[in-house]
Amino acid sequence: MTTLYGLSNCDTCRKARKWLDRFGIEHSFVDYRDNRQTPERLTQWKDALGGWDAMVNKSSTTWRNLAPNRKTPGSDAEWKLLLKEYPQLIRRPVVVTDEGEVSQDFSDNRFKQRFGVDT
């Protein structure tokens, strides 16, 4: 089963969940503000998605409001601490399939390609 990680109040996450429902793709949803992810899982996502910078939404209000010294984590440990404290910084949704394939973000075309849906 596919797992969608994101925030319950995120419009993009809601759109992704509705899309999966519409095409009958079994999935579960995890709000990562309520269910903080382990450092190991964050590292897995980072490795799959191309690094911490690719994983973080730097145009978000949360990022813009961070103290300047928090915007330049110098190690994996600092990134993990930052994302544990501010999980809303993670670009969403994060989509993980049973096979362990990890992707991020939502668009109709990207999901059609990802899940092999022809319309």
N, C-alpha and C positions, 0 to 999 in steps of 0.2 A: 504494500500500500504506500502511496505517496504521502509524505508529510510536508505540510506547509508551515513554515515558521514566520511569525510576524507579530503585528499588534492588532488586537481586536478592533480598535477604533480607526485603523488605517484604511482609507478608501481603496487603495491599490490591492491590499490584502482581501478586502471584501469582493472586489471585482474578480480576483483570481479564484476565490472560493466559489463564486457564482458560476464562473466559467467551467470549473471542474465538475460542479453539480450538473450543469446544462449538458455536458458531454458524457455524463455517467462515469466519471473517473473517481474511483474510491480513494478517499483521502482523509487525513486527520489534520487538525489545526492545533498548533501550539503557540500560545502568546508568550513571547520570550521576555516580556516584562514581568509576567506572573510566574513564569517557569524559567529562571535564569539558566542559561546553557553552561555546561562545564567548560573549563579551559581547553580540555582535549577536543571537544566538539568545535569550539571556536577555531582552534588550530586546523582541524580538518577542513572546515569551511574556507579558511584563509588559503590553505594549500590548493583547494579545488577551484577557488574563484580568482586566483592570481595575486594574492597578497592582501595585506590589511587595507591599503589605500583603495583597492578596488571594492572592498567589502563595505566601506563606510560611506555614508551619504554626507559629503562635505558641503552640500548646499542647504542642509537642514538648519532650522533655528537652533536646535540643541548644539550643533557644531559651532555655529557662529557665536553662541553665547559662552562657549568654553573659554577658560583662561588661556592666553597664548601658550603658556608652557605645557598645557595639556594637549595641544594640537600637534605636538611633535614627539610622540612616544618613540623612545630610542631602542626599545627591545620588545620581544614578544610578550614578556611579562607585563610591561607597561600597557601594551595594547589590550591584553586580556583584562587587566584591571580596569581600564577605561570602558571597555564594552560590558563588563560586569556591572559597573556603576551606571552606565548609560546605554542600555541595550537598544534604545530607540535610534542610536546612531547607525545600526546595521541596516544597510539598504535592503528593502523588503519587497516582496516576500523572498525568503530563502526556501527553495524547493528541493527536497531530498527524496529520491525514489528508493524502493527496496534494494535495488542494485547498488545503491550508494552514490549515484550520480547527483551532483550538487549544482544547482543553478540559482540565479538571483534575478529578481525583477519580474514584471508581468507585462506581456502584450499579447493580444489575440493571436497574431501570427507566430510569435515565439512559442506560445503554448501549443498551437496546432502542430508546429514542427516537432516540438519536444515530445508530445504525446501521440504523434502519428494520426492526427485527426484530419480527415478530408471533409470539406463542406461544399 
